[in-house]
Amino acid sequence: MAPASAPRRISERKPRERRVKPIRLALLGCGTVGEGVVRLMRRNAAMFERRLGAPLELAGVADRSLKPIPELGLDKSLIVRDGAALVERPDVDIVIELFGGHEPARTLILKALAAGKDVVTANKALLAENSAEIFGAAAKAGLAVGFEASVGGGVPIIRTLREALAGDRQRAVYGIVNGTCNSILSMMTESGCEFADALREAQRAGLAEADPTLDIEGHDAAHKLCLLVTLAFGVRLEPRDVYTEGISRLTLADIKYARELGYVVKLLAIAKDDDGAIEARVHPTMVPARHLLAGVSGAYNAIYIHGEALGASMYFGLGAGQMPTATAVMADVLETARHRVAGARGAGAHALGYPMPHLKRARVKPMDDVVCEYYLRFMARDQPGVLGAIASILGRNGISIVSVLQQGRGVETTVPVIMRTHEARERNLKRALKAIGRLRMVAGDPAFIRIEERL
Ligand SMILES: NC(=O)c1ccc[n+]([C@@H]2O[C@H](COP(=O)([O-])OP(=O)(O)OC[C@H]3O[C@@H](n4cnc5c(N)ncnc54)[C@H](OP(=O)(O)O)[C@@H]3O)[C@@H](O)[C@H]2O)c1
């Protein structure tokens, strides 16, 4: 009989624990989003370490007005008021810029890159205006600039365009990318209030800034569109290249007439590649009520993309707010940290989806050459011949009418005449509206809204 085997000795020695070097982060700005990042780091520390194979550590937090929040668990010794020294410290690997604005954010990002740190930022305004400088510096240094949070908040659209859709040629991008405007338009549509009241309500609910200009005049959406255009079409665009019109002049009456015609008004950021000529515009747009984008309301964002091979796809979620935005920041931190742990360099060379030298300035299609269908509203004096006069001017400018909605006669001296046109060139429309505005039987300036019928 075989002797009973002795208990197996695996090893007396404990396996030598390899202490993995932590990845150390410097956080610039602990306001809305920064605080969310600290919360996520605390809440998900163990999961992040498992995902990375190394712990993440906060090396320091720069914020001029940060007050201690006990539940954040931020050690007082980590907090500094100014970021200049922090971004160059040798014990920092990744700098997370969440100050917002231009300076000192720009200088600190460039300093961080020069000091060999990867960068993560949510600052779309800065990136849209300085993409060549910042991404150029990162590419030269072989470092990463993560910017997932800069467009669509928690909606992972940057990675989607750069990676998941890289096998296709994109034809058009339509984005609801400003939650403030979308909330105001949803309130006007659903509650029937005028713009000023909806804006006040949005401010009360924390959905609009005290100074809402950047949002309601469409500039924030234009910044985001610049980044989307680069990722989708491989060309660089600056905010001044984007035709930008906000929502502050929209009236409740036009939103109601649009509904009667079967449309919902949205602030859309639109980009199309027309054989190398890039159409880039932000403006109130009538979207067919049955379309997916028409159902995106409140603070939600959605980006609807037409790929040549894939066809249509849509990406939807919360476009702002502390935790949604912080998840996008952390996704960038983890990706960048993963490269660090693996000892890989050069992660930033393709941050915009193309090597920097391949990214030429876009050839932008002039707005006058854009072709759209239009909603038109004229305040016409209630007298015979007015419709004929308007139609004849439109006809002379090559614009044909699909339908006319004339509101009932009443005691008013003017009545609204609503028209929907077939596709027309913007230049022709402007010329026609100018001539119609001069008619004595038309009061005030004609109003128009562009329609995207074939989204
Ligand atoms: N909030 C969102 O939902 C959201 C969504 C997407 C992207 N983003 C982007 O994320 C970034 C941060 O936004 P946020 O909403 O978190 O801003 P925030 O709440 O204003 O936080 C920024 C923090 O940084 C501090 N700060 C700014 N400049 C500083 C400086 N020079 N030195 C020291 N401290 C400074 C601010 O202090 P003070 O208060 O004293 O100025 C504030 O505490 C921006 O680029 C924004 O566009 C935000």
The ligand as a MOL file (V3000), in Angstrom:
LIG
                    3D

  0  0  0     0  0            999 V3000
M  V30 BEGIN CTAB
M  V30 COUNTS 48 52 0 0 0
M  V30 BEGIN ATOM
M  V30 1 N -20.5880 71.6240 -13.9950 0
M  V30 2 C -20.8330 70.7690 -14.9690 0
M  V30 3 O -21.8620 70.0890 -14.9760 0
M  V30 4 C -19.8560 70.6030 -16.0950 0
M  V30 5 C -20.1540 69.7090 -17.1540 0
M  V30 6 C -19.2310 69.5120 -18.1630 0
M  V30 7 C -18.0430 70.2140 -18.1370 0
M  V30 8 N -17.7900 71.1060 -17.1240 0 CHG=1
M  V30 9 C -16.5210 71.8260 -17.1450 0
M  V30 10 O -15.7740 71.4330 -15.9860 0
M  V30 11 C -14.9580 72.4990 -15.5480 0
M  V30 12 C -15.2610 72.7790 -14.0740 0
M  V30 13 O -16.6120 73.1340 -13.9460 0
M  V30 14 P -17.3330 73.2510 -12.5190 0
M  V30 15 O -18.7830 73.3660 -12.7970 0
M  V30 16 O -16.8550 72.1920 -11.6130 0 CHG=-1
M  V30 17 O -16.7820 74.6850 -12.0350 0
M  V30 18 P -16.8510 75.3060 -10.5800 0
M  V30 19 O -17.9600 74.6780 -9.7980 0
M  V30 20 O -16.8420 76.7790 -10.7460 0
M  V30 21 O -15.4740 74.8310 -9.9160 0
M  V30 22 C -14.2260 75.3890 -10.2140 0
M  V30 23 C -13.4610 75.5030 -8.9030 0
M  V30 24 O -12.1210 75.9020 -9.2050 0
M  V30 25 C -11.8040 77.0790 -8.4720 0
M  V30 26 N -10.9100 77.8980 -9.2770 0
M  V30 27 C -11.1600 78.4220 -10.4980 0
M  V30 28 N -10.0850 79.1000 -10.9470 0
M  V30 29 C -9.1620 78.9980 -9.9770 0
M  V30 30 C -7.8390 79.4960 -9.8440 0
M  V30 31 N -7.2670 80.2620 -10.7780 0
M  V30 32 N -7.1350 79.2060 -8.7150 0
M  V30 33 C -7.7000 78.4600 -7.7160 0
M  V30 34 N -8.9790 77.9730 -7.7840 0
M  V30 35 C -9.6700 78.2300 -8.8990 0
M  V30 36 C -13.1480 77.7680 -8.2780 0
M  V30 37 O -13.0840 78.6900 -7.2340 0
M  V30 38 P -14.1070 79.9790 -7.2960 0
M  V30 39 O -15.4560 79.4170 -6.9920 0
M  V30 40 O -13.5880 80.8910 -6.2370 0
M  V30 41 O -14.0160 80.5520 -8.6720 0
M  V30 42 C -14.0580 76.5770 -7.9950 0
M  V30 43 O -13.9920 76.1640 -6.6500 0
M  V30 44 C -15.2570 73.6710 -16.4970 0
M  V30 45 O -14.3110 73.6900 -17.5260 0
M  V30 46 C -16.6300 73.3270 -17.0480 0
M  V30 47 O -16.8670 73.8850 -18.3180 0
M  V30 48 C -18.6660 71.3030 -16.1020 0
M  V30 END ATOM
M  V30 BEGIN BOND
M  V30 1 1 1 2
M  V30 2 2 2 3
M  V30 3 1 2 4
M  V30 4 1 4 5
M  V30 5 2 4 48
M  V30 6 2 5 6
M  V30 7 1 6 7
M  V30 8 2 7 8
M  V30 9 1 8 9
M  V30 10 1 8 48
M  V30 11 1 9 10
M  V30 12 1 9 46
M  V30 13 1 10 11
M  V30 14 1 11 12
M  V30 15 1 11 44
M  V30 16 1 12 13
M  V30 17 1 13 14
M  V30 18 2 14 15
M  V30 19 1 14 16
M  V30 20 1 14 17
M  V30 21 1 17 18
M  V30 22 2 18 19
M  V30 23 1 18 20
M  V30 24 1 18 21
M  V30 25 1 21 22
M  V30 26 1 22 23
M  V30 27 1 23 24
M  V30 28 1 23 42
M  V30 29 1 24 25
M  V30 30 1 25 26
M  V30 31 1 25 36
M  V30 32 1 26 27
M  V30 33 1 26 35
M  V30 34 2 27 28
M  V30 35 1 28 29
M  V30 36 1 29 30
M  V30 37 2 29 35
M  V30 38 1 30 31
M  V30 39 2 30 32
M  V30 40 1 32 33
M  V30 41 2 33 34
M  V30 42 1 34 35
M  V30 43 1 36 37
M  V30 44 1 36 42
M  V30 45 1 37 38
M  V30 46 2 38 39
M  V30 47 1 38 40
M  V30 48 1 38 41
M  V30 49 1 42 43
M  V30 50 1 44 45
M  V30 51 1 44 46
M  V30 52 1 46 47
M  V30 END BOND
M  V30 END CTAB
M  END
